[in-house]
Amino acid sequence: MEEIHLILAKNLKAFRENKKLSLEKVAELTGVSKTMIGQIERGESSPTITTIWKIANGLKISFTSLINHPQPDTQLVLRKDIQTLSEDHGRYRVYPYFPFENDKRFEVYTVEIDKGGYLSAEPHIEGTEELIVVFDGEITIRVNNDEYTLESGDSIRFKADKPHTYHNSGKSLARVNMILFYPAE
């Protein structure tokens, strides 16, 4: 499997060249230095998750469009082949099943949250929506100081361009399906 920083290098350079953006313009849009953008594009740097989010938000593209290979017309996704992302000491795990594609404007994840697990999410690009279906367990989602507790079979849709949190408030593992829908450019 190709290392993520090399995939990121190809995707960032392809996006920048496709949009005819200079390194200076990308640095201006993202708040990441021109030197760092150049190092990332050459595969000389493994940026932090925070830096990748800064680039994605600044360029108004999805996080996964930077870290995943472009996809063929038909794709079989096996869980064992997915690179898991985790937070909260491994208690919050994200499995990016279907990454963002420009013509589709969405991405699909499965999220597992251990009992007591928690994630505080930064606002996504303006106009982004999240659609969540709970398959197992119970989660509490807070958006704009409003709190929603969902159990197995429940779902929620909300504007994700505001700070929001996820917390497993139940007594067992929570499993959810998450779709992020991005606005048209």
C-alpha positions as CSV (number, residue, x, y, z in Angstrom):
1,M,0.0,0.0,0.0
2,E,1.4,3.4,-1.0
3,E,2.2,5.7,1.9
4,I,-0.3,8.5,2.6
5,H,2.2,11.3,2.3
6,L,3.0,10.2,-1.2
7,I,-0.7,10.0,-2.2
8,L,-1.2,13.4,-0.6
9,A,1.7,14.8,-2.7
10,K,0.2,13.6,-6.0
11,N,-3.3,14.7,-5.1
12,L,-2.3,18.2,-3.9
13,K,-0.1,18.8,-6.9
14,A,-2.8,17.5,-9.4
15,F,-5.4,19.7,-7.7
16,R,-3.2,22.8,-7.7
17,E,-2.2,22.3,-11.4
18,N,-5.8,21.5,-12.5
19,K,-7.0,24.8,-10.9
20,K,-3.9,26.7,-12.2
21,L,-3.0,27.8,-8.7
22,S,0.6,28.9,-7.9
23,L,2.3,27.6,-4.7
24,E,2.0,31.2,-3.4
25,K,-1.8,31.2,-4.0
26,V,-2.2,27.8,-2.2
27,A,-0.2,29.1,0.7
28,E,-2.4,32.3,0.9
29,L,-5.6,30.3,0.7
30,T,-4.6,27.7,3.3
31,G,-2.4,29.5,5.8
32,V,0.3,26.8,5.2
33,S,3.7,28.2,4.1
34,K,4.7,28.0,0.4
35,T,7.8,26.0,1.6
36,M,5.7,23.5,3.4
37,I,3.2,23.2,0.4
38,G,6.3,22.5,-1.9
39,Q,7.7,19.9,0.5
40,I,4.3,18.2,0.7
41,E,3.9,18.1,-3.1
42,R,7.4,16.6,-3.5
43,G,6.6,13.9,-0.9
44,E,9.3,15.3,1.4
45,S,7.0,16.0,4.3
46,S,4.4,14.0,6.3
47,P,2.0,16.8,7.5
48,T,-0.1,16.5,10.6
49,I,-3.9,15.9,10.3
50,T,-4.4,19.5,11.3
51,T,-2.2,20.7,8.4
52,I,-4.1,18.5,6.0
53,W,-7.4,19.9,7.3
54,K,-6.1,23.5,6.8
55,I,-5.2,22.7,3.2
56,A,-8.6,21.0,2.6
57,N,-10.6,23.8,4.1
58,G,-8.5,26.5,2.5
59,L,-8.9,25.0,-1.0
60,K,-12.6,24.1,-0.2
61,I,-12.1,20.4,-0.9
62,S,-12.6,17.3,1.2
63,F,-10.0,15.8,3.5
64,T,-10.2,12.4,1.8
65,S,-9.7,13.9,-1.6
66,L,-6.2,14.7,-0.5
67,I,-5.3,11.4,1.0
68,N,-7.0,8.8,-1.2
69,H,-6.3,7.4,-4.7
70,P,-8.8,8.4,-7.4
71,Q,-11.4,5.7,-7.7
72,P,-12.3,3.5,-10.6
73,D,-15.9,3.1,-11.9
74,T,-16.5,0.0,-9.7
75,Q,-14.9,-0.5,-6.4
76,L,-15.0,-3.2,-3.9
77,V,-14.1,-1.9,-0.4
78,L,-12.9,-4.5,2.1
79,R,-12.6,-3.3,5.7
80,K,-9.2,-4.9,6.1
81,D,-7.9,-2.6,3.3
82,I,-9.1,0.6,4.9
83,Q,-6.6,2.8,6.7
84,T,-8.3,3.5,10.0
85,L,-8.0,7.0,11.5
86,S,-8.4,7.3,15.3
87,E,-8.7,9.9,18.0
88,D,-9.3,9.9,21.8
89,H,-6.6,7.3,22.5
90,G,-8.1,4.9,19.9
91,R,-11.7,5.1,21.3
92,Y,-13.0,7.0,18.3
93,R,-12.2,5.2,15.0
94,V,-13.1,6.4,11.4
95,Y,-13.1,4.1,8.4
96,P,-13.3,6.1,5.2
97,Y,-15.1,3.7,2.8
98,F,-15.9,6.1,-0.1
99,P,-13.8,9.2,-0.4
100,F,-14.8,12.4,-1.9
101,E,-15.1,12.8,-5.7
102,N,-15.6,16.2,-7.3
103,D,-18.6,15.1,-9.4
104,K,-20.3,13.4,-6.4
105,R,-19.8,16.0,-3.6
106,F,-20.0,13.5,-0.8
107,E,-17.9,10.9,1.2
108,V,-19.0,8.0,3.3
109,Y,-17.5,6.8,6.6
110,T,-18.2,4.2,9.2
111,V,-17.4,5.4,12.7
112,E,-16.9,3.3,15.8
113,I,-16.9,4.9,19.2
114,D,-16.0,2.9,22.3
115,K,-18.0,3.5,25.5
116,G,-17.2,7.0,26.7
117,G,-15.3,7.9,23.5
118,Y,-15.5,11.5,22.3
119,L,-14.5,13.7,19.4
120,S,-14.8,17.5,19.1
121,A,-14.9,18.3,15.4
122,E,-13.9,21.6,13.8
123,P,-16.4,23.2,11.5
124,H,-16.2,21.9,7.9
125,I,-16.4,24.0,4.7
126,E,-19.4,26.4,4.7
127,G,-22.6,24.6,3.6
128,T,-21.3,21.1,4.5
129,E,-23.9,18.7,5.9
130,E,-23.5,15.5,7.8
131,L,-26.0,12.7,7.7
132,I,-25.6,10.0,10.4
133,V,-27.4,6.7,10.9
134,V,-26.8,4.8,14.2
135,F,-26.6,1.0,13.7
136,D,-25.4,-0.1,17.2
137,G,-25.3,1.6,20.5
138,E,-26.0,5.2,21.5
139,I,-24.4,8.5,20.7
140,T,-24.9,12.0,21.7
141,I,-24.2,14.7,19.1
142,R,-23.9,18.4,20.1
143,V,-24.3,21.1,17.4
144,N,-24.6,24.8,18.3
145,N,-25.1,23.9,22.0
146,D,-28.1,21.7,21.1
147,E,-27.7,18.1,22.1
148,Y,-29.2,15.1,20.4
149,T,-29.1,11.5,21.7
150,L,-29.6,8.8,19.1
151,E,-30.0,5.1,19.5
152,S,-29.8,2.2,17.1
153,G,-32.0,2.9,14.1
154,D,-32.1,6.7,14.7
155,S,-30.6,9.2,12.3
156,I,-29.8,12.9,12.1
157,R,-28.9,15.5,9.5
158,F,-27.2,18.8,10.4
159,K,-25.1,21.6,9.1
160,A,-21.5,20.6,9.9
161,D,-20.0,24.0,9.2
162,K,-20.3,24.7,12.9
163,P,-18.4,23.1,15.8
164,H,-19.9,19.8,16.7
165,T,-19.1,16.8,19.0
166,Y,-19.8,13.1,19.1
167,H,-19.9,11.1,22.4
168,N,-20.7,7.5,23.0
169,S,-23.2,8.1,25.9
170,G,-24.3,4.4,25.9
171,K,-23.1,1.3,27.6
172,S,-21.5,-0.5,24.6
173,L,-19.7,0.1,21.3
174,A,-21.5,2.6,19.0
175,R,-21.4,2.1,15.2
176,V,-22.6,4.8,12.9
177,N,-22.6,5.4,9.2
178,M,-21.7,9.0,8.3
179,I,-22.1,10.8,5.0
180,L,-20.5,14.2,4.5
181,F,-22.2,16.3,1.7
182,Y,-20.2,19.2,0.4
183,P,-21.7,22.3,-1.3
184,A,-21.0,22.9,-5.0
185,E,-17.9,25.1,-5.6
